[in-house]
Amino acid sequence: MLLIFLVFIPLIASVIIYPLGKLLKHRVGYLASIPIIASLSGLLYIGIKNYPKLEIFEVVEWVKTPYINVSLGFLIDGISFPIALIIALVTALACIYSVSYLEHEEGHSAYFSYYLIYTTGMLGAVLSTNLIQFFFFWELMLVPSYMLIAGWGYGDRRRVAYKYFLYTQLGSILVLLSILYLGVTLNTFEIGLLNISNLLLSIPERLILTILFVVGFGVKMAIVPLHGWLPEAHAEAPTPISVILSGVMIEVGLYAIIRIVFPISLPIWIGSVSATILMSLALLSMIYGGIMALTQYDVKRLLAYSSISQMGYMFFGVAAATATGIEGSVFHIFNHGLLKGLLFMVAGVLIHQVGIRDMRKLGGLASRMPLTAGLAMIGAMGIAGLPGISGFISEYLIFLGAFSSASIYKYLLVLLATLATAISAAYMTLFIKRVFFGPLKEEFNDATDPPYSMIIPMLILGITAVVLGIYPALILEYIIPSLGFLMGG
């Protein structure tokens, strides 16, 4: 029962961590990272042992009555493995990063307990094999993340947290209604059996369910026009939580579309008007998020709008409904976790070391913070899609997959999406220029790179992005074998 252990060990540890926080203060974060590192180590062990064809299924009875039979099951395969791996990696590193970042804050026991519950929710949602269990973990992501924003965020944090809660809960209602309809109609909640909906549900029923699911998951993904909660939540959340919100949580919604919506809708999705509409929606997110990022001076708000844009890239590949496009989207989920996690950590360094996040008041910091500047360059180049960093490979696969969907309208959308990468390059270039280059302001003469507990997580993310930019097969080899089954071929 290794998978069950990997999912629940952070949840169990959250109870143990709480009393220890009163004794160890912010250093309890080092202990809190141990169960997440244990989950990460277990995932790496499974991945290395089963490379490259990976499919492990574990199940135990959960609810068994004459009327309903629900199992507690977990599946790790080429689609779920990269996403679970990046969740475990980013949350482990952000936990260590939190130690120094929160040294002057209060309530460390509660913070790290909520943090571990949050991690369990994300891992459980990605690895779940039935819809009821998935929804339980889906909601388990929401409550602790709300508490973390409201308790340790910036500015009008309680209002921002409430707005985030309200938006995502409304999306969850649509997801729950769709899940209940599927369960009652198909007489099963097993995700692996959803393809029988092609026999038991009419096309209008499947189309309505697809719309409800896409809107419900789209709220969590912050796809335009469902993005209203994201800019403020990412900007005002404590920076380690911004790392998770942007780097891994919003991508769980995209995973849910691949795993849950495709078995229901794929036969009527491929080559249809629906695909073109969804690709257009993704393109709108790319362009809108990019343009809004260009207009920002607050570092965290720039990165927040960048997340909307990058989510558009991932959704674009999935909307195209080709094996190559989905391969690129899954890989981009992994890369976005690395790159955006790194960039939000850079933003946290600016807040921690110089106390300023307004780029108009910054400049010349590369001479005082060379390690931070170098890592920021890696993150910015990756988001901009420059060759040599992992983001380039996944964007290339997304566009290639969308181009192969063979429609004159889709060709035009791919052309526009490719041109939209110039916007990403523009706002990332401005970010680097405004923060790290130009004349150094006198008040920053004593600025230095952050403590090891902050710089080492950033180094790991940056080095991983470079390694995967050179040798992407380390992740792609897992994804490819699972795509044939997913696409029905």
PLY file of the C-alpha trace (Angstrom):
ply
format ascii 1.0
element vertex 489
property float x
property float y
property float z
element edge 488
property int vertex1
property int vertex2
end_header
0.00 0.00 0.00
2.82 2.38 -0.86
0.65 4.88 -2.75
-1.83 5.21 0.12
1.10 5.81 2.48
2.58 8.46 0.17
-0.71 10.37 0.05
-1.63 10.23 3.73
1.73 10.63 5.48
1.61 14.47 5.24
-1.94 14.41 6.66
-0.90 12.22 9.60
2.17 14.38 10.18
0.02 17.54 10.35
-1.36 16.35 13.70
2.12 15.66 15.07
3.61 18.92 13.83
1.07 21.13 15.58
2.30 20.80 19.20
5.96 20.82 18.12
5.56 24.23 16.53
5.08 25.86 19.90
8.55 24.65 20.91
10.53 24.99 17.69
8.87 28.15 16.28
9.57 28.63 12.56
12.18 25.84 12.56
9.36 23.33 12.80
9.23 23.79 9.03
12.27 21.54 8.71
10.34 18.75 10.46
7.23 19.46 8.37
9.25 18.96 5.21
10.26 15.40 6.22
6.89 13.69 5.47
6.67 15.52 2.13
10.23 14.48 1.29
9.20 10.92 2.24
6.34 11.12 -0.28
8.69 12.59 -2.88
11.26 9.82 -2.25
8.57 7.17 -2.60
7.41 8.64 -5.91
10.98 8.75 -7.20
11.50 5.13 -6.11
8.36 4.04 -7.97
9.31 6.05 -11.04
12.89 4.78 -11.24
11.90 1.17 -10.56
9.22 1.15 -13.27
10.90 3.40 -15.86
9.57 4.11 -18.46
6.23 2.21 -18.51
4.53 3.01 -15.24
1.11 1.83 -14.06
0.46 0.91 -10.42
-3.02 0.57 -8.96
-3.88 0.15 -5.26
-7.40 -0.23 -3.86
-9.15 -0.96 -0.56
-12.88 -1.06 0.20
-14.14 2.29 1.48
-17.97 2.22 1.47
-19.88 -0.99 0.77
-23.69 -1.19 1.05
-26.41 -2.94 -0.97
-26.88 0.31 -2.86
-23.40 1.73 -3.28
-19.87 0.38 -3.42
-17.06 2.90 -3.24
-13.40 1.94 -3.03
-10.43 3.96 -1.82
-8.09 3.61 -4.77
-4.96 5.27 -6.10
-3.42 5.04 -9.56
-0.03 6.22 -10.68
0.73 6.13 -14.39
2.46 8.22 -17.04
-0.11 11.02 -16.73
-0.44 11.24 -12.94
3.21 10.52 -12.09
4.79 13.77 -13.43
2.08 15.86 -11.80
2.28 14.09 -8.42
6.08 14.34 -8.62
6.10 18.10 -9.21
3.52 18.59 -6.42
5.74 16.71 -3.97
8.92 18.45 -5.17
7.55 22.00 -5.08
5.74 21.58 -1.75
8.83 20.04 -0.11
11.07 22.87 -1.32
8.54 25.60 -0.49
8.23 24.12 3.01
11.99 24.47 3.57
11.87 27.93 1.97
9.15 28.90 4.49
11.48 28.42 7.47
13.46 31.64 6.94
10.63 33.44 5.18
8.34 33.10 8.23
10.93 33.66 10.94
9.31 36.93 12.01
5.72 35.65 11.77
3.54 34.00 14.42
1.44 30.84 14.39
4.00 28.45 12.92
2.20 25.37 14.30
-1.01 26.20 12.46
0.79 27.31 9.30
2.72 24.08 8.79
-0.23 21.90 9.84
-2.45 23.56 7.22
0.43 23.28 4.77
0.67 19.49 5.18
-3.10 19.06 4.82
-2.96 21.17 1.65
-0.24 18.91 0.25
-2.32 15.81 0.98
-5.27 17.30 -0.89
-3.25 17.89 -4.05
-1.55 14.48 -4.04
-4.83 12.68 -3.30
-6.74 14.48 -6.07
-4.12 13.58 -8.69
-3.86 9.90 -7.69
-7.55 9.14 -6.95
-9.37 6.47 -8.95
-12.99 7.30 -8.15
-14.97 10.50 -8.36
-16.19 10.69 -4.74
-12.66 10.23 -3.44
-11.39 12.78 -5.98
-13.93 15.34 -4.81
-12.98 14.78 -1.17
-9.35 15.62 -1.94
-10.40 18.43 -4.31
-12.19 20.12 -1.39
-9.32 19.26 0.96
-7.15 21.58 -1.15
-9.52 24.48 -0.64
-9.95 24.84 3.13
-6.27 24.88 4.21
-5.29 27.13 1.30
-8.03 29.57 2.34
-6.71 29.53 5.92
-3.12 30.06 4.79
-4.02 33.10 2.70
-6.31 34.60 5.36
-3.88 33.99 8.20
-0.46 34.78 6.75
-1.12 36.83 3.61
-0.59 40.52 2.87
-2.84 43.52 2.45
-6.59 42.90 2.70
-5.89 39.19 3.06
-9.20 38.10 4.58
-11.25 39.67 1.81
-8.92 38.17 -0.80
-9.11 34.74 0.84
-12.92 34.93 0.97
-13.07 35.88 -2.71
-10.79 32.93 -3.54
-12.96 30.61 -1.43
-16.22 31.83 -2.99
-15.01 31.55 -6.58
-13.56 28.07 -6.20
-16.51 26.80 -4.15
-18.94 27.85 -6.86
-16.85 25.89 -9.33
-16.85 22.92 -6.96
-20.65 22.90 -6.89
-20.73 22.37 -10.65
-18.16 19.59 -10.33
-20.15 17.88 -7.56
-23.43 18.02 -9.49
-21.74 16.48 -12.53
-20.11 13.75 -10.41
-23.43 12.82 -8.77
-25.21 12.69 -12.14
-22.52 10.44 -13.57
-22.54 8.15 -10.55
-26.32 7.72 -10.55
-26.58 7.33 -14.33
-23.62 5.01 -14.85
-24.04 3.20 -11.52
-20.34 3.70 -10.80
-18.00 6.42 -9.56
-14.87 4.72 -10.89
-12.89 7.05 -13.13
-11.54 4.09 -15.10
-15.10 3.15 -16.16
-16.21 6.59 -17.33
-15.78 5.60 -20.97
-19.01 3.57 -20.71
-20.77 6.94 -20.78
-20.37 6.75 -24.56
-22.88 3.87 -24.47
-25.22 5.00 -21.68
-25.40 8.76 -22.16
-26.72 10.73 -25.12
-24.59 13.30 -26.91
-26.54 16.23 -25.36
-26.02 14.75 -21.89
-22.28 14.35 -22.45
-22.05 17.85 -23.91
-23.77 19.39 -20.88
-21.55 17.42 -18.49
-18.48 18.53 -20.42
-19.51 22.18 -20.12
-20.21 21.86 -16.38
-16.92 20.10 -15.72
-14.87 22.51 -17.85
-16.39 25.53 -16.11
-16.01 23.93 -12.67
-12.40 22.94 -13.21
-11.78 26.11 -15.23
-12.40 28.24 -12.12
-9.56 26.48 -10.31
-7.40 26.77 -13.45
-8.21 30.51 -13.67
-8.98 30.34 -17.38
-10.33 33.66 -18.70
-13.11 34.70 -17.94
-13.11 32.54 -14.77
-9.88 34.04 -13.44
-11.20 36.81 -11.18
-9.85 35.32 -7.94
-6.29 34.62 -9.08
-4.43 37.96 -9.39
-5.28 39.08 -5.85
-4.93 35.62 -4.28
-1.49 35.03 -5.78
-0.33 38.55 -5.00
-1.54 38.67 -1.39
-0.87 35.04 -0.35
2.32 34.41 1.65
4.99 33.82 -0.98
5.57 30.09 -0.26
1.83 29.58 -0.77
1.94 31.63 -3.99
4.60 29.14 -5.13
2.12 26.30 -4.60
-1.01 28.08 -5.83
0.62 29.02 -9.11
3.15 26.24 -9.48
1.01 23.18 -8.84
-2.53 23.73 -7.50
-4.17 25.40 -10.48
-2.80 22.64 -12.71
-4.76 19.98 -10.81
-7.85 21.32 -12.61
-6.23 20.68 -15.97
-5.28 17.16 -14.89
-8.93 16.58 -13.92
-10.04 17.56 -17.43
-7.62 15.05 -18.94
-8.53 12.25 -16.53
-12.27 12.82 -15.99
-13.69 14.88 -18.87
-11.90 13.21 -21.78
-13.42 9.73 -21.26
-16.86 11.35 -21.39
-16.38 13.85 -24.18
-13.44 12.78 -26.35
-15.48 11.16 -29.17
-17.49 14.38 -29.61
-14.54 16.68 -28.80
-11.98 15.67 -31.46
-12.33 17.64 -34.69
-15.47 19.42 -33.49
-16.48 23.03 -33.06
-16.07 22.46 -29.31
-12.32 21.97 -29.71
-12.00 25.21 -31.67
-14.01 27.12 -29.05
-11.89 25.76 -26.20
-8.66 26.49 -28.07
-9.90 30.05 -28.61
-10.62 30.35 -24.88
-7.10 29.13 -24.14
-5.66 31.66 -26.60
-7.64 34.42 -24.88
-6.06 33.44 -21.56
-2.58 33.46 -23.13
-2.96 36.94 -24.59
-4.98 38.56 -21.79
-2.70 37.21 -19.05
0.39 38.28 -20.97
-0.82 41.80 -21.70
-1.93 42.31 -18.10
1.47 41.07 -16.89
3.11 43.70 -19.11
1.22 46.46 -17.29
2.18 45.41 -13.74
4.82 46.97 -11.48
4.21 44.71 -8.49
6.41 41.61 -8.96
3.88 39.17 -7.51
0.99 40.54 -9.56
3.12 40.27 -12.70
3.78 36.62 -11.91
0.10 36.08 -11.07
-1.05 37.32 -14.48
1.75 35.31 -16.06
0.18 32.21 -14.49
-3.09 32.97 -16.27
-1.19 33.22 -19.54
0.78 30.01 -18.94
-2.39 28.17 -17.95
-3.69 29.17 -21.37
-0.75 27.34 -22.99
-1.48 24.16 -21.04
-5.20 24.31 -21.81
-4.42 24.98 -25.48
-2.64 21.64 -25.83
-5.42 19.76 -24.06
-8.17 21.53 -26.05
-6.49 20.44 -29.30
-7.19 16.83 -28.17
-4.14 15.28 -29.84
-1.66 12.94 -28.19
1.24 15.32 -28.83
-0.67 18.31 -27.50
-1.60 16.49 -24.30
1.97 15.25 -23.91
3.17 18.85 -24.16
0.54 20.07 -21.69
1.41 17.46 -19.06
5.10 18.26 -19.46
4.32 21.99 -19.25
2.52 21.38 -15.95
5.79 19.96 -14.64
7.87 22.77 -16.12
5.54 25.50 -14.93
5.84 24.12 -11.41
9.62 24.42 -11.66
9.80 27.80 -13.35
6.94 29.71 -11.73
7.80 28.20 -8.36
11.33 29.53 -8.83
10.14 32.99 -9.87
7.74 33.34 -6.95
10.60 32.35 -4.66
12.64 35.15 -6.25
9.78 37.53 -5.46
9.86 36.26 -1.88
13.59 36.95 -1.70
12.95 40.56 -2.73
10.33 40.92 -0.01
12.52 39.22 2.62
15.86 40.83 1.75
14.96 44.37 0.61
11.32 44.69 1.70
10.14 45.97 -1.69
8.14 44.32 -4.50
7.42 47.42 -6.60
9.74 47.19 -9.62
9.78 50.99 -10.03
11.68 51.20 -6.74
14.15 48.42 -7.56
17.14 48.11 -9.89
20.75 47.03 -10.06
20.32 44.15 -7.61
22.35 41.69 -9.72
25.56 43.19 -8.30
24.44 42.53 -4.72
22.39 39.36 -5.21
24.16 37.46 -8.02
22.77 34.00 -7.18
19.21 35.29 -7.00
19.69 37.19 -10.27
21.09 34.14 -12.05
18.23 31.92 -10.90
15.71 34.60 -11.86
17.24 34.58 -15.36
16.67 30.81 -15.63
13.04 31.16 -14.55
12.40 34.11 -16.87
14.05 32.41 -19.86
12.02 29.26 -19.24
8.70 31.13 -19.10
9.68 33.07 -22.22
10.25 29.73 -24.00
13.93 30.08 -24.79
15.75 26.90 -25.92
17.90 25.23 -23.29
15.30 25.53 -20.53
12.55 22.93 -20.11
9.69 25.32 -20.92
10.77 25.50 -24.56
10.26 21.75 -25.11
6.76 21.64 -23.63
5.61 24.74 -25.53
6.95 23.26 -28.77
5.00 20.03 -28.18
1.82 21.96 -27.37
2.00 23.94 -30.61
2.98 20.88 -32.64
0.05 18.92 -31.25
-2.39 21.74 -31.92
-1.04 22.21 -35.46
-1.57 18.52 -36.24
-5.29 18.77 -35.42
-5.82 19.63 -39.11
-8.25 22.54 -39.38
-7.77 25.90 -41.07
-9.21 27.68 -38.02
-6.88 25.78 -35.71
-3.90 26.65 -37.91
-4.77 30.32 -37.39
-5.12 29.80 -33.64
-1.72 28.09 -33.50
-0.15 30.99 -35.41
-1.64 33.52 -32.97
-0.60 31.39 -29.98
2.96 31.22 -31.30
3.04 35.00 -31.67
1.73 35.29 -28.09
5.03 33.86 -26.86
6.54 37.26 -27.73
4.39 38.77 -24.96
5.83 36.30 -22.46
9.34 37.23 -23.55
8.49 40.94 -23.22
7.17 40.91 -19.66
9.92 38.57 -18.46
12.58 40.81 -20.02
11.07 43.87 -18.34
10.98 42.05 -15.01
14.68 41.13 -15.17
15.71 44.58 -16.42
13.76 46.55 -13.82
14.78 44.44 -10.83
18.36 43.32 -11.48
19.92 45.75 -13.97
20.42 49.49 -14.26
21.96 51.69 -11.56
21.97 50.32 -8.01
20.03 52.50 -5.61
21.91 53.58 -2.51
19.48 51.98 -0.08
20.31 48.54 -1.52
24.06 48.71 -0.93
23.75 46.21 1.93
21.44 43.79 0.07
22.63 40.18 -0.09
21.46 36.82 -1.35
19.06 35.08 1.05
19.87 32.37 3.64
20.64 28.81 2.54
17.14 27.62 3.47
15.78 29.92 0.73
18.53 29.74 -1.89
18.91 25.93 -1.94
15.26 25.24 -2.92
15.66 27.83 -5.68
18.88 26.18 -6.89
17.17 22.77 -7.07
14.30 24.15 -9.15
16.63 26.07 -11.47
19.04 23.18 -12.03
16.16 20.77 -12.68
14.72 23.13 -15.31
18.08 23.26 -17.10
18.60 19.48 -16.94
15.14 18.84 -18.41
15.78 21.47 -21.07
18.77 19.43 -22.18
17.31 15.95 -21.61
13.47 16.13 -21.48
13.14 12.37 -21.99
13.53 11.98 -18.21
9.88 13.02 -17.92
8.52 12.53 -21.45
9.37 8.81 -21.42
6.79 8.33 -18.68
4.03 10.30 -20.42
4.17 8.73 -23.88
3.15 5.13 -22.99
-0.03 6.37 -21.25
-1.25 8.48 -24.16
-2.35 5.63 -26.42
-4.82 4.34 -23.87
-6.00 7.86 -23.04
-6.63 8.76 -26.66
-8.28 5.43 -27.35
-5.56 4.29 -29.70
0 1
1 2
2 3
3 4
4 5
5 6
6 7
7 8
8 9
9 10
10 11
11 12
12 13
13 14
14 15
15 16
16 17
17 18
18 19
19 20
20 21
21 22
22 23
23 24
24 25
25 26
26 27
27 28
28 29
29 30
30 31
31 32
32 33
33 34
34 35
35 36
36 37
37 38
38 39
39 40
40 41
41 42
42 43
43 44
44 45
45 46
46 47
47 48
48 49
49 50
50 51
51 52
52 53
53 54
54 55
55 56
56 57
57 58
58 59
59 60
60 61
61 62
62 63
63 64
64 65
65 66
66 67
67 68
68 69
69 70
70 71
71 72
72 73
73 74
74 75
75 76
76 77
77 78
78 79
79 80
80 81
81 82
82 83
83 84
84 85
85 86
86 87
87 88
88 89
89 90
90 91
91 92
92 93
93 94
94 95
95 96
96 97
97 98
98 99
99 100
100 101
101 102
102 103
103 104
104 105
105 106
106 107
107 108
108 109
109 110
110 111
111 112
112 113
113 114
114 115
115 116
116 117
117 118
118 119
119 120
120 121
121 122
122 123
123 124
124 125
125 126
126 127
127 128
128 129
129 130
130 131
131 132
132 133
133 134
134 135
135 136
136 137
137 138
138 139
139 140
140 141
141 142
142 143
143 144
144 145
145 146
146 147
147 148
148 149
149 150
150 151
151 152
152 153
153 154
154 155
155 156
156 157
157 158
158 159
159 160
160 161
161 162
162 163
163 164
164 165
165 166
166 167
167 168
168 169
169 170
170 171
171 172
172 173
173 174
174 175
175 176
176 177
177 178
178 179
179 180
180 181
181 182
182 183
183 184
184 185
185 186
186 187
187 188
188 189
189 190
190 191
191 192
192 193
193 194
194 195
195 196
196 197
197 198
198 199
199 200
200 201
201 202
202 203
203 204
204 205
205 206
206 207
207 208
208 209
209 210
210 211
211 212
212 213
213 214
214 215
215 216
216 217
217 218
218 219
219 220
220 221
221 222
222 223
223 224
224 225
225 226
226 227
227 228
228 229
229 230
230 231
231 232
232 233
233 234
234 235
235 236
236 237
237 238
238 239
239 240
240 241
241 242
242 243
243 244
244 245
245 246
246 247
247 248
248 249
249 250
250 251
251 252
252 253
253 254
254 255
255 256
256 257
257 258
258 259
259 260
260 261
261 262
262 263
263 264
264 265
265 266
266 267
267 268
268 269
269 270
270 271
271 272
272 273
273 274
274 275
275 276
276 277
277 278
278 279
279 280
280 281
281 282
282 283
283 284
284 285
285 286
286 287
287 288
288 289
289 290
290 291
291 292
292 293
293 294
294 295
295 296
296 297
297 298
298 299
299 300
300 301
301 302
302 303
303 304
304 305
305 306
306 307
307 308
308 309
309 310
310 311
311 312
312 313
313 314
314 315
315 316
316 317
317 318
318 319
319 320
320 321
321 322
322 323
323 324
324 325
325 326
326 327
327 328
328 329
329 330
330 331
331 332
332 333
333 334
334 335
335 336
336 337
337 338
338 339
339 340
340 341
341 342
342 343
343 344
344 345
345 346
346 347
347 348
348 349
349 350
350 351
351 352
352 353
353 354
354 355
355 356
356 357
357 358
358 359
359 360
360 361
361 362
362 363
363 364
364 365
365 366
366 367
367 368
368 369
369 370
370 371
371 372
372 373
373 374
374 375
375 376
376 377
377 378
378 379
379 380
380 381
381 382
382 383
383 384
384 385
385 386
386 387
387 388
388 389
389 390
390 391
391 392
392 393
393 394
394 395
395 396
396 397
397 398
398 399
399 400
400 401
401 402
402 403
403 404
404 405
405 406
406 407
407 408
408 409
409 410
410 411
411 412
412 413
413 414
414 415
415 416
416 417
417 418
418 419
419 420
420 421
421 422
422 423
423 424
424 425
425 426
426 427
427 428
428 429
429 430
430 431
431 432
432 433
433 434
434 435
435 436
436 437
437 438
438 439
439 440
440 441
441 442
442 443
443 444
444 445
445 446
446 447
447 448
448 449
449 450
450 451
451 452
452 453
453 454
454 455
455 456
456 457
457 458
458 459
459 460
460 461
461 462
462 463
463 464
464 465
465 466
466 467
467 468
468 469
469 470
470 471
471 472
472 473
473 474
474 475
475 476
476 477
477 478
478 479
479 480
480 481
481 482
482 483
483 484
484 485
485 486
486 487
487 488
